[in-house]
Amino acid sequence: MKIQIPKGALQILDILNLNKYEGYIVGGCVRDSIIDRNPNDWDLCTNCEPDKIVEIFNAYKVIPTGLKHGTVTIVVDHEQFEVTTYRIDKEYIDGRHPKEVEFTNSLKEDLKRRDFTINAMAYNCKDGLIDYYDGMTDILNEKIRSVGNPIERFSEDYLRMIRAIRFSTQLEYNIEVETSKAIKKLSENITNISSERIREEINKILLSEKPSRGFKLLNETGLLKYILPELQACIQFDQKNPFHDKDVFEHIMSVLDHTEKDLVLRIAALLHDIGKPKCFTLDENHIGHFYNHHMIGMDITEDILKRLKYDNKTAEGVKILVKEHMCTYDKVTPKAVKRLINRVGLDYIERLFKLQIADIKGSKEPHDFSSVKRVKELCRKVINEKQPISVKDLDINGYDLIQLGITRGKEMGVLLNDLLEKVLDNPALNEKELLINEVKMNK
């Protein structure tokens, strides 16, 4: 087996060899190369200690990424490569960091501390594949298995429990039995991991080919109730509604899998019905209803995204989609379409239609997309023709109104909104002189 190592990484390995040190590419880039996936990063390991690496690579930009733990970043032709000294991790004190590390000359000892066998392989052109822990066997058997004792590996860094599920989701591999048992036993410890680290793993699950696999595994291993208890509340929640043939959770999973790989859209799909358990009512015919669940869901969504420390832009986009996913299109007028665009925003209007189509696909057949597609076409027409949809699109502004004797404040805001209402009905009115005449007539 031969792996095509990028030029920059080869340069680093050659320089290490010239200086009588070992060097290998290691971890995820080896795994991905074997299974024909494009590696995101090319990491290297060596028996050369960090201070010496800095010395022998003095002709390159070297960033002291984590000298304490033996890692530096070497920049070759504007590409960054992490190089880490072989090490043995001492006692872990917080379920994340070793108290101290000890550098070693043993590649085997270095690979022994890694999380899963498929990530514990090394390679260079001279020695070929180094696979002390049967990672290749697990790739062939499509297994996620801890290196050594899974309780010990997960206790070193509890995030590895979610990483196991993330790799299982991305690669469509099964989690080996003892590894899975260890996750169930230690699941509560995920609360010791920072929200930011959990969020990044959740994002990777969301952007996989079939994200529902990951969330079902999170539930099966007991992690979901600690990470997203609001989602766990949807499991086996019978909707008792003729339009649905799935419980709330299974419906959400179906909608999620029917969306494209767009993080904002996928988070919105995951959370669009998160408010349903809190809104459930039964009518006299024993049919279930979830009145106002989109508004309750928006509030719950805000709480979840704050807890997981999502950035404000992502959170606002997701909240808009959750709030608007129930808007109906029974009576569509040009004015209503413009109001919809104004409310949702140009960045999110296409995503809203995609979410609504996925929502229909996740419901009971037959599926009728005609109303969504009709409004989508009307929106495109309004946008392509650059028809005015908000106050900022008016051919008159605050300065013009001041010239007409209108003072800043509430009066000006009311007047601009009144003008917008007229322009929404009649786009031809959006010319400065016509709008000025409207103002004068109503003074």
N, C-alpha and C positions, 0 to 999 in steps of 0.2 A: 504493500500500500504506500502510495506517495501523496503527500499533501503539498499543495502549491502555497508556499509561504510568501507573503508580500516582500517586496524588495527591501523596505525599511527594516522589517524584522530580521531578514537575512543579514543585513549589514550589522545589526546589533549582535547576532549570534556569531558572525565571523570575527568581530572585534573581541568578543569574550574568548573565543577559541584561540586567537592569536596571543592573547594574554594568559593562556593556560588555564582558563576557567571553562566550566561546563555551561551550557545554555540550551534551553528548550522552549518551544511554544507550549502553552499549558492551558488546561481547563476548557472553557466553552468554545474557544476557537478550534480546538482539536475535535471536540464532539461534533460541532457544526460542519466542519470539513468532511468528516467521515460520513455524515448523513446527507451531504449535498445541500446544506443550508449556507447562506452567506454569513460569515461571522460578523457581529457588530464591532467587536474589538479583538485585537491580537495581543494577548498577555504573554509575558515571558517569565521564566524562572531561571535561577542560576545559583551556583555556590559562591559567587563573588559577593562580598559584603557591600552594603550601600556606600560607605565612604570611598571604597576602592572603585566602585562603579562611577561615582562622580569624577574621580581622578582620571580613569582611563577613557572616559567619554568627554574630556574637556573641550573637544572640538565641536561638540553638539550642545544644544540647549538641554539642560537637565533640570527638571522640576522636582524638588524634594517633597513629593506627594505625601509620603508617610514614612519618614526615615526611621522612626521609632519601631515600626513594624516591618521594616526592611524593604519598603517600596519607593521607587523613584520613577518618574516619567521621563522618557527620552524622546525628543522631537527629531524626527528624520523627515526631511522634505515636507515640513508642515503637518506631518502625521504623528500622532502621539502613541507611544507604546509604553505600557506599564511593565516595569521589570522588578521582580521581587526575589529577594534572597531566600534560599531554602530556609525553612524555619520550623521549630517545634513550638506550638502554643502551650503556654503554662496554664494554670488554673483560670477558668472563666469565673468572673465575680458578679456579672450583671446580666447574664444571658445574652451577651453580645460581644464583649471585649475580653481578650485574655489579659490577666493581670500583668503578664510580661511575656515576651517571646525570646526564644533562644535560637540563634542562627546555627545551622548544621551543614555538614557536607553531604548529607544523605538526601537524595531526591525521593527515595522511598518514604522517609519520615515526613518530608514536606507534603507529598501527595496523600499521606495517611490522614492529615488534618482536614482535608477537603470534604465538602458536604455529601455528594453523591458519586457513585462509581463512574457514571458517564462524564463527570466533570473532573475526574482524578487521573486523567491520562496526559502524558507529555509526548512531545515528538520533536526530533530534529532530523536533518537529512542524513546524518552519519549513522545514528543508532536506530532510526525508524521509530515505531510506536513503542512507548514504555507504558505498560498497562499492568501494574502490580495487583490491582483490585478488581479485575475482570469487568471493566467498563465496557469492553467490546462485546462480551457475552450478553451484558444487559441491554446494549443497543440492539443486538440481534434478537433478543427476546422481548424488546420494547418494555423494559422495566425501569422504574425509578427506585433505586436501592441505596440506602445509606452506606457510606464507607465505615465498616466496622459496626459497633454497637449504635443503633439509631437513637436510643435514649441519650447516650453520651453526645452524639453529634448534634441533636436538637437542643440539648441543654447548654451547649456552647453558644448557640445563637438560635433563639426561638423563631426568628424570621424564616429559618430553613424549613419550618413546617409549611408555611405558605409557598415558599419556593418549590417545594416538592409538588404541590398542587399546580403551581404555575407551569412547571416543566411538564407535568402530566397533561395539562391542557394544551400547551403549545405543540408538544411532540406527539400527543395522542398515545402516550405510554401509560401502562398501569403502574400503580404504586405497589411495590412488593409488600407482602402481608405483614412482616415484622415492622417494616418502616411505617406502614399505615397504623398499626396498633400503637406504635410509639407516639404518633401525632395525636391520636385519640386520648392517650394517657396524659399527655402534656399540654393539651389544647388551651387550657385556661391561662397558661403562661404567656400566650400571645399578647396579653394585656400589658406585659412588661416592655413591649416593643413600641417605638415611637410611631405616631400617626403617619408621619411622612414616609417612613420605610414601608409600612403596610400599604399606603396609598400607591406607591410605585409598583408594588407587586400586583395589586388589584388592577391597575391600569394595563399591565402586561397581560393579565388574564382577559380583560375586556377587549383587548386588541388582537386576541388569538382568533383562529378560524372559527371555532365553536365555543364561545365564552361560557355558555350554559354548563358545559362539562365542569369548568372550574368552580362555579358557584354551587353546583350539586355536590362536588367533592368537599368543598368547604363545609357544607352542611353535614355530610356523612362522617367527616372527621371531627365534628364538634367545634370547629373554628368559627363558623358563621355567627353563632349566637354571641360571640365576643366582638366580632368585627362589625357585623351589620345585623343587630338584633331586630331591626325594623323589617328586614327582608325575611328573616326566619319566621316572623309572625305571619307571613303570607303563605307558608307551607301548609298544604292540606286545608286551606281556607276555601270551603265550598262557596262558589259564587251564587248558586241557586238561581241561575238566570238563563233563559232560553238562548241567549246570544253567545253563551260561553260553554265549552265542553271540557274546560280544564279548571283546576283550582287557581287561585291568584298567582302563586309562585310559578306553576307550570306555564301559565299564560305569559308571565313576565319573561321566563326563559325562552319561550318561543319567539316573542317579540324581539328579544335581544339577539337571537341567532339570525333573525331576518333583517337586521340592519347592517350597513356596511362598516368598514373599519375606520370610523371617525369617532374620536374619544368623546367629544361632547354629545354626539348622537347616541353612542352606546351607554354613557352614564345616564342619559335621559331615558333610554329604553329600560335600563335596570330599575329606575326609580319612578317611572311614569305612573304606576298604580300602587305606589308604596303607602298611599293614604287609605286604600280600600278597607283594610281591617277596622279602622277607626270610624268608618262611615257606613258600615253595613246596616241595612234595615230590611225587614220582610213586610211585604204588603199583605192584604187580606187573602190574596191568592197564593201566598207562600212563595212569591217571586222576590228574589233579592235585588236590592238597589244600593247604589253607592253615591248618593247625592253629594255634590260638592267635593268629591274625593280629589279632584285635581287641585283645589285650593289648599285643602289639608295636606295633600301630597307635596305641594310646593313648600309649605312650612317645614315639613319633615325633611325634605330634600335639603333645604338650607341648613338645618341642624347637622345632617350627615356630612355635607360638604365642608362645613366649618370644622367638624370634629376631625375629618381626615385632612384638613388644611389645604384644600384646593385653592388655587388662585382665584381672585375675584372675577376675572373675565370668564373663566370656565364655569364658575358657580352661577353667574348671572345668565349665561346662555342655557345651562341645564334647567334652571328655574323657569325661564321663559317657556321652554319646550314642555316641561311638566305641566305648567299652568294652562297652556294653550292646546294641549293634545286632544282635549274633548270638544273643541269648538266645532260646531256643525255647519253644514253648508246647504240647508234645505232651501233657503231663499237667498240667492246670491245676487247682489247688485254691484255695479262698479264701485259705488261708494263703500259698501261693506268690504270689498276686496282691498281697497286702499286703506281702510281702517285696520284691517288685518295686517297688512304689510307694515304700517306705522307702528302697530302694537308689538309685533314680533321682531321687526328689524330685518334689513337686507341680509345680514350675516346668518340669520337663522330660519328664514322663511322656507328655503328648500329643505332644510333639515326637518322642519315641522311636517312637511308633506311626507317625507321618507318615514318619519316616526308613525304617522297616522296610517300609512300603507302597511307598515310592519305590524301595527296594532290590529288591523283588520285581518292580516294573515295569521295572527296568533289567536283569533277568535273562531267561533264555530262556522263552518261552511254553510251556505255558499258565500263567497267573498265578493263584495261589490265595491270597486274602487272608483266608480264613475264620478261621484261627487267631488272626491279629492282631486282627481285628474282635471275635472272641469275648472275648479278654482285655481289649480296650479297653472293652467293655460291662461286664465284671466290675469293672474299675478304677473306672469311673464310678459304679457302684453302691456300692462301698466308700467312695468319696470323698463322694458325695451323702448317704450315711447316716452320714457322719462316724465310721466305724468306726475304732478305734485301730489305728495302723500302726507307731508308734514308742514308745520309752520315754517321751517327753514327753507322749504321749497317755494314759498310765496315770492312773487316778484315785487315785494314791498317788505321793508324791515322797520325796526324800531326807530332808526334815524329819520326815515321818511315820515313816520307818524308824529315824531316830535315837531317836524317842520309844519305839520298840520295842526299843531296845538295840543297834541295828546301827551299827557305826562306819563313818565315811566311808572311802572307798578302794575297793580291789579287791573286797572282800566285798559292799559295797553295789552296785557295778556288776554283779556276777554275779547278785545277787538280783533286781535290776530287770530284767535280761535274761531270767531264768528266768520272772518274772511275765509279761513281754511274750509269751514263747512260749506260755504258757497262754491268755493273752487273745487271741492270734492264732487259736488253735484254737476259743476260746469267748468271743466278744465280750461275752456277758452277764456274764462274770466281772469285767468292768471297773467295779466299784463298790468304794468305799473299804473298807467293812466286810468285803466278801468277800475283798479282797486282803490286808487285815490278818489275817484268819483263815488265809489261805494262808501268810503269813509265820510266824505263830505255830505252825502245824502242822509247818513244816519247820525250826524252830529247834533 
